[in-house]
Amino acid sequence: MPIKIFDGHNDVVQHLREFTPDGIDFLERSTTGHLDLPRAEVGGMFGGFFALGVFAKYNAEQDLIVTQTGYEVRMAAPLDPVSTRREIGLQLSALRSLEQRSLGKIRIATTVDEIEQARREDAFAILLHMEGADSIDPALDELGELYRSGLRSLGIVWSRPNIFGHGVPFAYPRSPDTGPGLTPAGKDLVRECNRLGIMIDLAHLNERGFRDVAALSTSPLVVTHTCVHALCPSARNLTDRQLDAIRDSDGIVGMNFSVGDVRPDGHRNADTPLTLVAQHIAYLVERLGIDRVAIGSDFDGATIPAAIGDASGLPHLIAALRDHGFDDEALKKIASENWMRVLRLSLQ
Ligand SMILES: [Zn+2]
């Protein structure tokens, strides 16, 4: 029996033909990008978190230059909430159209039971995630609206500031302690997500914001797609102190395949051996325990190791983990069971 995978993060929504005219048909095997239904099936992936969001098109006029000790990094400028809300609405309806025309093969799930039912019936389960709360108003009316639309996972920030908190810039080598913590509105957002049963994702959040959520949230701490700072000192990665807080909250880390966050040299070079990915996962397991580590590929959002290539290459990662000494029981936990465990705790 091949190991089945539930993935913690992808950005394929940006590339769907329902959203963008030159996008892909998710139901057909494509030669571009990382993820579509046929390639997911080959790779053993039965579902995952699909991110809605508006990301950076780096351009010197729009982007803030954050000056830090010794060097400068680019950081995306804040978004306009009104146009962001419109984009998110279009992405949501793109996914609903895809679900509809898939004739039951793709289902947007809002509970673990629905994900598991889809799996039993050989359907593909989508859990709606939003990467950055930039479209949400301080009164949080939009949050309730998104919840009713099926949103069950929310990243407070992407790598930019918003009214709730501050993201980390894409910087290497750099500590994730890059600025202030959550704003009062950010703390309200955490409380309301807890109340509604929306999982809070701490990926892209800076360290002080992370600590604020750790002090406040009643749910396990979750980072859907990240790596280990001790092995690759990228600002996007988690320090040992952050990992310990995740362990103490019974939370989870989804291992990111983004090579710039995997490689010790921080280079965005796809020629990155899977032994390096396995080393991050082994470090996470050592620090967090086998029940608190999962996969968060960042398919269609990052440069990933050529040895995985796309979703159809996921079995190569499983093989690399097996070579590293993980047995079937451990692999099943990392591949899907741990996500189900944390989602059960978070979505109530
Ligand atoms: Zn991301």
Residues whose N, C-alpha, C, O or C-beta is under 5 A from the ligand:
A	BS01	ZN	none
